[in-house]
Amino acid sequence: MCGIVGFTGNSVAAPILLDGLSKLEYRGYDSAGIAVRDGDKDFEVVKAKGKLKSLIEMTDHGNAVKGTCGIGHTRWATHGEPSVLNAHPHASDDENVVAVHNGIIENFQEIKEKLSKSGYTFKSQTDTEAAVKLIDYYYKKYNLGPVDSIARAMMRIRGSYALCVMFKDYPGQIYTARKDSPMIIGVSDGQTYVASDVPAILKYTRNVYYIGNLEIAKLEKGSVTFYNIDREEITKTLTEIKWDAEAAEKGGYEHFMLKEIHEQPKVIADTIKSVVKKGRINFENINLTDEEMKNISQIYIVACGSAYHVGMAAQYVIEELTSLPVRVELASEFRYRKMKFVKDSLVIIISQSGETADSLAALREAKENGIKTLGIVNVVGSSIAREADNVFYTLAGPEISVATTKAYSTQLVAAYLLAIGFAKAREEITDERYKELLDEINTIPDKISRILEDKERIQWFSAKVAAVDDAFFIGRGIDYAIGMEGSLKMKEISYIHSEAYAAGELKHGPISLIENGTLVIGVNTQPELYEKTVSNMVEVKSRGAYLMGLTTYGNYSMEDTADFTVYIPNTDPLFAGSLSVIPLQLLGYYISVARGYDVDKPRNLAKSVTVE
């Protein structure tokens, strides 16, 4: 959620830090700050409440702050209100240690009480200040250097954290450590970078190290040394990030979200091609064999937010194509369930970042119980990618907008491919059906392109309904799962109260909320459920709803019911969600634009939820 950037090298640090922080704005924040050091001079710390532009102006775009080593931070308030005082970086009493921190330190009150008895004073309300002063305490008590003091602090701290620390006695050096919060380190041309996410340093290098859980790294100009928590030096291998810097820029679009909506045909095609070779699905790169798929007896899909909605849609597809029972679980609930796992089951964890805290905890819970795990993730080398038994990488590239679009769509197509792969390996579909499904899945990118060509109609409709206070999405089966995603898109970026309901549940309470002018979006792409869903749409319209219908070409009778109809190309009903979600993404986007909101950085939200 918060953002971290660090740099040590031969260039002026502040502009690099500010540029990196600007690339992390999508993560969500309410204050920002940097600490820079010029040789062995004192630290210069500058902090500001609000948007990053305030910090940029205070430092004359970084030019007023001298020095070639520094750390920066954008803060999302957890402990303590948004303020300059609570903004990072934080320092020890004598400014011997300066640090920034992502995560939550659960026992910070206990640490504060201990340090207060040792003479430390506390200025802020943050948990971070306790960590900084604990490191300083061990540094002075044992006099064994930065790595030792950080390692001792890590053994005392409970919770999650990514830390970047600078010591007065060690100019030109930055020390990092992490537990359950992401951190990457890049080296290029004698300069070293550290950040909490790839886009911050993509402009400077694509060769990165992933620092592991409970590990420490010492950053110097052009080099990195890694240590485990026992202070033993360890080796790491470089990973090349395939994304290029241009992929993380807007490319002429008004917002990242609109750009990423338009990238979906390409990234879906790339994801399909990654496992479909010569007309057959090949899971060799995922390290999943036919024999393993035959022996699975139960699937659990665990995820949060939009990834959870992917799981809901995937459940229908997997259960229709195979005999496998599927349970879809919210990761934040799953991790605390006292449940007995079915023998020979598979837990599929879906996460764009591969760092989602609840999903990562659920994966670890499954592994502790001896259950096979498979991650569907977008970020190579992320925690879930490293810890899962098998990994299916979606090839969405960098997704900057907080509201996911292309990552969701690549996760959905990955789930289709897994469903087809399981069905074929278990001999539960014929060769003809297998070929038919693969032929159809390859048409999805072109069909999405056709939908995007007609986006102006949705833009017009969005402007017409932008002033509504409430919206409801209804559908059955896969359409209900897609409606859940459409509803989330609307509420998270346009701030309209929005709910999704299974259409058959309307009479069990939700229909009482329908009144004149209430916006209702009926998603209706499943032939076997079409007439039933139309009946539900008629019910809400008779009670005053303003009705949008979303269906496939050929169902022109929809216009007799809906006030506005959107059509998508025909496809196998199992894959209709990949097409029907596109108009819903556009609807949420254009309504947000019409209401004048910041589409890419909606209030109170962050791209990657790395704390509980």
C-alpha positions in Angstrom: 0.0 0.0 0.0 2.6 2.6 1.0 5.5 3.2 -1.4 9.3 3.0 -0.8 12.1 4.1 -3.0 15.8 4.2 -2.3 18.9 5.1 -4.2 22.7 5.2 -3.8 25.1 6.0 -6.6 26.8 8.9 -8.4 23.7 10.9 -9.5 21.8 13.4 -7.4 19.4 11.2 -5.4 16.4 13.4 -4.7 15.0 13.7 -8.3 15.3 9.9 -8.7 13.5 9.4 -5.4 10.7 11.8 -6.4 10.4 10.2 -9.8 10.2 6.7 -8.3 7.6 7.8 -5.8 5.5 9.3 -8.6 5.4 5.9 -10.2 4.0 4.5 -7.0 1.2 7.0 -6.5 -1.3 4.4 -7.6 -0.6 2.4 -4.4 -2.4 5.0 -2.4 -1.0 7.5 0.1 -1.8 10.6 2.2 1.7 12.1 2.8 5.2 11.8 1.4 8.8 12.4 2.4 12.5 11.9 1.5 15.8 11.7 3.4 19.0 12.5 1.5 22.6 12.6 2.5 25.5 14.4 0.9 28.6 12.4 1.7 29.2 12.3 5.5 27.0 15.4 6.2 23.9 15.2 8.2 20.6 13.8 6.8 18.3 16.3 5.1 14.7 15.2 5.7 11.8 16.9 3.9 8.2 15.8 4.4 4.7 17.0 3.3 1.1 16.1 3.9 -1.1 15.4 0.9 -0.1 14.8 -2.7 3.4 14.3 -3.9 3.4 17.5 -5.8 3.7 19.4 -2.5 6.9 17.6 -1.7 8.2 18.2 -5.3 7.5 21.9 -5.0 9.2 22.1 -1.6 12.4 20.6 -3.0 12.3 22.4 -6.4 11.8 19.0 -8.1 14.6 17.6 -5.9 17.2 20.0 -7.1 17.3 21.9 -3.7 18.3 18.7 -1.8 21.9 17.7 -2.4 23.4 14.2 -2.0 23.7 11.0 -3.8 22.2 8.6 -1.3 18.6 8.7 0.0 15.3 7.1 0.8 11.7 8.2 0.0 8.2 7.1 1.1 4.6 7.7 0.3 2.5 6.9 3.4 -0.9 5.4 3.8 -2.1 6.2 7.3 -2.5 3.2 9.6 -1.2 4.2 13.0 -1.7 8.0 13.4 -3.6 10.5 11.3 -2.2 11.9 8.0 0.2 14.7 9.0 3.7 15.9 8.4 4.7 14.6 11.9 3.5 11.1 11.1 4.9 11.1 7.5 8.1 9.1 6.8 11.1 9.1 7.1 11.4 8.8 10.8 14.6 9.1 12.8 16.1 8.1 16.1 16.4 10.8 18.8 19.9 11.9 17.7 19.3 11.1 14.0 21.8 8.3 14.1 19.3 6.1 12.2 16.8 7.3 9.6 14.3 4.9 8.0 11.1 4.4 6.0 8.7 1.5 6.5 5.8 -0.3 4.8 3.6 -2.7 6.8 2.2 -2.9 10.3 4.2 -3.6 13.5 1.7 -5.3 15.8 3.7 -5.0 19.0 4.8 -1.4 18.6 3.3 -0.3 21.9 5.3 -2.9 23.8 8.5 -1.7 22.0 7.7 1.9 22.8 7.3 1.2 26.5 10.6 -0.6 26.6 12.4 2.1 24.8 10.8 4.9 26.8 12.3 3.3 29.9 15.7 3.4 28.2 15.4 7.2 27.6 13.9 7.3 24.1 11.2 9.9 23.3 8.5 9.6 20.7 7.2 12.4 18.6 4.8 10.7 16.2 1.8 8.3 16.5 3.3 5.8 14.2 4.5 2.2 14.7 7.4 3.0 12.4 9.1 5.3 14.9 9.2 2.4 17.4 11.0 0.2 14.8 13.6 2.9 13.9 14.5 3.5 17.6 14.6 -0.2 18.3 17.3 -0.5 15.6 19.1 2.4 17.1 18.9 0.8 20.5 20.5 -2.4 19.4 23.1 -0.6 17.3 24.3 1.3 20.3 24.0 -1.5 22.9 26.0 -4.2 21.0 28.1 -2.0 18.7 28.1 -4.8 16.0 27.0 -2.7 13.0 23.9 -2.2 10.9 23.2 -5.8 9.9 23.4 -7.0 13.5 21.2 -4.2 14.8 18.5 -4.8 12.1 18.5 -8.5 12.6 18.0 -8.2 16.4 15.2 -5.7 15.8 13.6 -8.2 13.3 13.6 -10.9 15.9 11.8 -8.6 18.3 9.2 -7.1 15.9 5.9 -8.8 15.3 3.9 -8.0 12.2 4.8 -7.2 8.5 7.4 -4.8 7.3 9.6 -3.6 4.5 12.4 -1.4 5.9 14.9 1.0 4.3 17.4 2.2 6.8 20.4 4.6 6.7 23.0 5.0 9.5 24.9 8.1 10.2 28.2 6.2 10.5 27.8 4.5 7.1 27.5 7.2 4.4 26.5 6.0 0.9 24.9 2.8 2.3 21.2 1.8 2.6 20.1 -1.3 4.5 16.8 -3.0 3.7 14.9 -5.8 5.4 11.5 -7.4 4.9 8.9 -9.7 6.3 5.7 -10.3 4.3 5.9 -6.9 2.5 7.4 -6.7 -1.0 10.8 -5.2 -1.8 13.0 -5.3 -5.0 16.5 -4.1 -5.5 18.0 -3.1 -8.9 21.6 -2.5 -10.0 22.8 -0.7 -13.1 25.8 1.2 -14.2 27.4 1.5 -10.8 24.1 2.7 -9.1 21.8 0.8 -6.9 18.0 1.2 -6.5 15.4 -0.2 -4.1 11.6 0.0 -4.2 8.5 -1.6 -3.0 7.2 -2.2 -6.6 8.7 -2.6 -10.1 7.4 0.6 -11.8 9.5 2.9 -9.5 12.8 1.7 -10.9 11.8 0.3 -14.3 13.1 3.5 -15.9 16.6 2.8 -14.6 17.0 -1.0 -14.7 15.2 -4.2 -15.5 17.6 -6.4 -13.6 16.4 -6.9 -10.1 16.9 -9.0 -7.0 14.0 -10.1 -4.8 14.9 -9.9 -1.2 13.4 -12.9 0.6 11.4 -13.0 3.8 13.4 -12.3 6.9 16.5 -11.3 4.9 18.6 -8.2 5.0 20.5 -6.4 2.2 23.3 -3.9 2.2 23.1 -1.5 -0.7 26.2 0.3 -1.9 27.0 2.1 -5.2 26.6 -0.6 -7.9 26.5 -3.6 -5.5 24.3 -5.5 -3.0 25.2 -7.9 -0.3 22.5 -10.2 1.2 22.3 -11.7 4.7 19.9 -14.0 6.4 18.5 -13.2 9.8 21.5 -15.1 11.4 23.8 -12.5 9.8 25.2 -15.0 7.4 26.0 -13.8 3.9 23.9 -15.4 1.2 23.8 -15.2 -2.6 20.9 -14.2 -4.8 20.3 -14.4 -8.5 19.3 -11.5 -10.7 15.8 -11.6 -12.4 15.1 -9.8 -15.6 11.8 -7.9 -15.6 10.3 -8.3 -19.1 8.2 -5.1 -18.8 9.7 -2.1 -20.4 9.5 1.5 -19.1 7.0 2.6 -21.8 4.6 -0.1 -20.7 4.2 1.7 -17.5 3.4 5.1 -19.2 0.0 6.3 -20.4 0.9 6.2 -24.1 -1.4 9.1 -25.1 -4.5 7.9 -23.1 -6.1 10.2 -20.7 -5.9 7.7 -17.9 -4.0 4.5 -17.2 -7.3 2.7 -16.7 -8.4 3.5 -20.2 -5.1 2.4 -21.6 -5.2 -0.8 -19.7 -8.7 -1.6 -20.9 -7.5 -1.2 -24.5 -4.5 -3.5 -23.8 -6.7 -6.4 -22.9 -6.8 -8.0 -26.4 -3.0 -8.2 -26.6 -2.3 -9.4 -23.0 -5.1 -12.0 -23.2 -3.6 -13.3 -26.4 -0.1 -13.4 -24.8 -1.4 -15.3 -21.8 -3.1 -17.9 -24.0 0.0 -18.3 -26.2 2.1 -18.9 -23.1 0.5 -22.3 -22.6 -1.3 -23.2 -25.9 1.3 -24.7 -28.2 0.3 -26.2 -31.6 -3.3 -26.4 -30.7 -2.8 -28.1 -27.4 -2.5 -26.9 -23.8 1.0 -27.4 -22.4 1.4 -26.8 -18.7 5.1 -27.8 -18.7 6.1 -24.2 -17.6 3.6 -24.4 -14.8 5.0 -27.7 -13.7 1.6 -29.4 -13.6 1.3 -32.9 -15.1 -1.7 -34.8 -16.4 -1.2 -37.4 -13.6 -1.3 -34.7 -10.9 -4.5 -33.2 -12.5 -6.1 -36.7 -12.5 -5.4 -37.2 -8.8 -6.9 -33.9 -7.6 -10.2 -34.5 -5.8 -11.2 -30.9 -4.7 -10.2 -27.4 -5.7 -10.2 -24.4 -3.4 -9.9 -21.0 -5.1 -8.7 -18.3 -2.7 -8.4 -14.6 -3.5 -9.4 -11.0 -2.6 -11.4 -8.3 -4.5 -11.5 -8.7 -8.3 -9.4 -11.9 -8.1 -12.1 -13.4 -5.9 -14.6 -12.5 -8.7 -12.4 -14.4 -11.1 -12.7 -17.4 -8.8 -16.5 -17.1 -8.8 -16.6 -17.2 -12.6 -14.0 -20.0 -12.7 -16.0 -22.1 -10.4 -18.8 -22.3 -12.9 -16.5 -23.2 -15.8 -14.4 -25.8 -13.9 -17.5 -27.6 -12.5 -19.2 -27.7 -15.9 -16.2 -29.2 -17.7 -15.0 -31.5 -14.9 -16.3 -33.6 -12.0 -14.2 -31.6 -9.6 -16.1 -29.7 -6.8 -14.8 -26.1 -6.4 -15.0 -23.9 -3.4 -14.3 -20.2 -3.8 -13.1 -18.5 -0.6 -12.2 -14.9 0.4 -8.6 -15.0 1.5 -9.3 -12.8 4.5 -11.8 -15.4 5.8 -10.1 -18.5 4.6 -6.9 -17.9 6.6 -8.9 -17.9 9.9 -11.2 -20.9 9.1 -10.7 -24.0 11.3 -11.4 -26.3 8.4 -10.3 -29.8 7.4 -8.9 -29.9 3.9 -10.1 -32.7 1.6 -7.3 -35.2 0.8 -5.6 -34.6 -2.6 -7.0 -31.2 -3.0 -5.5 -28.1 -4.7 -5.5 -24.6 -3.5 -5.4 -22.0 -6.3 -4.3 -18.5 -5.1 -5.1 -15.7 -7.4 -3.3 -12.3 -7.0 -2.1 -9.7 -9.5 0.8 -8.5 -7.3 1.6 -11.9 -5.8 2.0 -10.0 -2.5 -1.6 -9.7 -1.2 -1.2 -10.3 2.5 -4.3 -12.4 3.1 -3.8 -14.5 0.0 -0.2 -15.1 0.9 -1.2 -16.2 4.4 -3.8 -18.5 2.9 -1.2 -20.1 0.7 1.0 -20.7 3.7 -1.9 -22.2 5.6 -2.5 -24.6 2.8 1.2 -25.6 2.6 1.4 -26.2 6.3 -1.5 -28.6 5.9 0.4 -30.5 3.1 -2.0 -29.3 0.4 -0.7 -28.7 -3.1 -0.8 -25.0 -4.2 -0.9 -23.2 -7.5 -0.5 -19.4 -7.8 -2.1 -17.3 -10.6 0.0 -14.2 -10.5 1.3 -11.4 -12.7 4.6 -10.5 -11.1 7.6 -12.7 -11.6 9.5 -13.4 -8.4 6.7 -12.2 -6.1 6.1 -13.9 -2.8 3.2 -16.1 -3.9 5.1 -17.0 -7.1 8.1 -18.1 -5.1 6.2 -20.0 -2.4 3.5 -21.8 -4.4 4.2 -25.3 -5.7 3.1 -24.3 -9.2 2.8 -20.9 -10.9 0.7 -19.8 -13.8 2.0 -16.3 -14.8 -0.5 -14.0 -16.4 1.2 -11.7 -18.9 -0.7 -8.5 -18.2 2.4 -6.4 -17.8 2.5 -3.5 -15.4 -1.0 -2.4 -14.3 -1.0 1.0 -12.8 -4.6 2.0 -12.3 -5.9 0.9 -8.9 -9.1 -0.5 -10.5 -7.9 -3.7 -12.2 -8.9 -4.4 -15.8 -6.3 -6.3 -17.8 -5.0 -8.3 -14.8 -8.5 -9.4 -14.1 -9.0 -10.5 -17.7 -5.8 -12.4 -17.9 -6.6 -14.2 -14.7 -10.0 -15.1 -16.1 -8.5 -16.6 -19.3 -5.9 -18.4 -17.2 -8.7 -20.0 -15.2 -10.4 -21.1 -18.4 -7.2 -22.7 -19.6 -6.8 -24.6 -16.3 -10.4 -25.8 -16.5 -9.9 -27.1 -20.1 -6.6 -28.6 -19.1 -8.0 -30.4 -16.1 -11.0 -31.7 -18.2 -8.7 -33.1 -20.9 -6.2 -34.7 -18.5 -9.1 -36.3 -16.6 -10.7 -37.5 -19.9 -13.9 -35.7 -19.0 -14.3 -34.0 -22.4 -14.0 -35.4 -25.9 -11.2 -34.4 -28.3 -13.8 -32.6 -30.4 -15.0 -30.5 -27.4 -11.4 -29.8 -26.5 -10.6 -28.5 -29.9 -13.8 -26.5 -30.0 -13.0 -24.8 -26.7 -9.4 -24.0 -27.7 -10.6 -22.6 -31.1 -13.1 -20.4 -29.3 -10.8 -19.2 -26.6 -8.4 -17.9 -29.3 -11.2 -15.7 -30.7 -11.6 -13.7 -27.4 -9.0 -11.0 -28.1 -10.5 -10.1 -31.5 -14.0 -10.0 -30.0 -12.9 -7.7 -27.2 -11.4 -5.4 -29.9 -14.8 -5.3 -31.6 -16.5 -4.3 -28.3 -13.9 -1.5 -27.8 -14.6 -0.1 -31.2 -18.2 0.7 -30.1 -17.3 2.3 -26.7 -18.8 5.7 -27.6 -22.3 4.3 -27.0 -21.3 3.3 -23.5 -19.7 6.7 -23.0 -23.0 8.4 -24.0 -25.0 6.2 -21.6 -22.5 6.8 -18.8 -22.9 10.5 -19.0 -26.7 10.1 -18.9 -26.7 8.1 -15.7 -23.6 9.7 -14.0 -25.8 11.4 -11.3 -27.4 8.3 -10.0 -27.0 7.5 -6.3 -27.5 3.7 -6.4 -26.9 0.9 -8.9 -27.6 -2.8 -8.9 -26.1 -5.5 -11.1 -28.2 -8.7 -11.6 -27.5 -11.9 -13.4 -27.5 -15.7 -13.0 -24.6 -18.1 -13.0 -21.5 -16.7 -14.8 -23.4 -13.5 -15.4 -23.8 -13.0 -11.6 -20.1 -13.5 -11.1 -19.4 -10.9 -13.9 -22.0 -8.5 -12.3 -20.0 -8.7 -9.1 -16.9 -7.3 -10.9 -19.0 -4.7 -12.7 -20.4 -3.5 -9.4 -17.0 -3.3 -7.8 -15.7 -1.3 -10.8 -18.5 1.2 -10.4 -18.3 1.7 -6.7 -14.5 1.9 -6.4 -13.9 4.6 -8.9 -17.2 6.5 -9.2 -18.2 6.3 -5.5 -21.7 5.3 -6.4 -23.3 2.8 -4.0 -23.5 -0.4 -6.0 -24.4 -4.0 -5.3 -24.5 -7.2 -7.3 -27.2 -9.8 -6.7 -28.0 -13.2 -8.1 -31.2 -12.3 -10.1 -33.1 -15.2 -8.5 -32.5 -13.6 -5.0 -34.3 -10.3 -5.8 -37.6 -11.5 -4.2 -35.7 -12.4 -1.0 -35.1 -8.7 -0.1 -33.1 -6.6 -2.6 -36.2 -5.7 -4.7 -37.4 -3.6 -1.8 -34.6 -1.2 -2.6 -35.8 -0.5 -6.2 -37.5 2.8 -6.7 -38.0 5.3 -9.6 -34.8 6.0 -11.3 -32.7 3.3 -9.7 -30.1 2.1 -12.2 -30.1 -1.6 -12.7 -27.7 -3.4 -15.1 -29.0 -6.8 -16.2 -26.2 -9.1 -17.4 -27.8 -11.8 -19.5 -25.5 -13.9 -21.7 -26.3 -17.5 -20.7 -28.8 -19.1 -23.2 -30.3 -21.5 -20.6 -30.9 -18.7 -18.1 -31.9 -16.0 -20.6 -35.7 -16.0 -20.1 -35.5 -16.3 -16.3 -33.2 -13.3 -16.1 -35.4 -11.3 -18.5 -38.3 -12.0 -16.1 -36.2 -10.6 -13.2 -35.4 -7.5 -15.3 -39.1 -6.9 -16.0 -39.8 -7.1 -12.3 -37.3 -4.3 -11.4 -38.4 -2.2 -14.4 -42.1 -2.4 -13.3 -41.0 -0.9 -10.0 -39.3 2.1 -11.6 -35.8 0.9 -12.4 -33.9 2.5 -15.2 -32.6 -0.6 -17.0 -29.5 -1.4 -18.9 -29.4 -4.8 -20.6 -26.1 -6.5 -21.5 -26.5 -9.6 -23.8 -25.2 -11.3 -26.9 -26.0 -10.4 -30.5 -29.2 -12.0 -31.7 -31.1 -11.4 -28.4 -32.8 -8.3 -29.9 -35.9 -8.8 -27.8 -33.8 -7.3 -24.9 -34.7 -3.9 -26.4 -38.3 -4.5 -25.5 -37.3 -4.7 -21.8 -34.3 -2.5 -21.3 -34.0 1.2 -21.7 -30.5 0.8 -23.1 -28.9 -2.3 -24.5 -25.3 -3.3 -25.0 -24.5 -6.3 -27.2 -21.4 -8.5 -27.2 -20.2 -11.0 -29.8 -21.4 -14.5 -29.5 -19.1 -17.0 -27.9 -19.2 -20.2 -26.0 -21.3 -19.3 -22.9 -18.5 -20.5 -20.7 -16.3 -17.7 -22.0 -19.0 -14.9 -22.2 -17.6 -13.3 -19.0 -14.5 -12.3 -20.8 -16.6 -10.2 -23.2 -19.4 -9.0 -20.9 -16.9 -7.5 -18.4 -15.5 -5.1 -21.0 -18.7 -2.9 -21.3 -18.9 -2.9 -17.4 -15.3 -1.7 -17.1 -16.0 1.1 -19.6 -19.2 2.0 -17.8 -17.4 2.4 -14.5 -14.6 4.4 -16.2 -16.8 6.8 -18.1 -19.1 7.4 -15.1 -16.1 8.3 -13.0 -14.8 10.7 -15.7 -18.3 12.3 -16.0 -18.3 12.8 -12.2 -14.9 14.4 -12.3 -13.0 11.9 -10.1 -9.4 10.8 -10.2 -10.0 7.5 -12.1 -6.5 5.9 -11.6 -6.2 6.8 -7.9 -9.6 6.5 -6.2 -9.8 7.7 -2.6 -9.0 5.3 0.3 -7.8 2.5 -2.0 -4.4 1.1 -2.8 -3.3 -1.1 -5.7 -1.6 -3.8 -3.6 -3.0 -4.6 -0.2 0.1 -5.9 1.6 -1.2 -5.5 5.2 -4.1 -7.2 6.9 
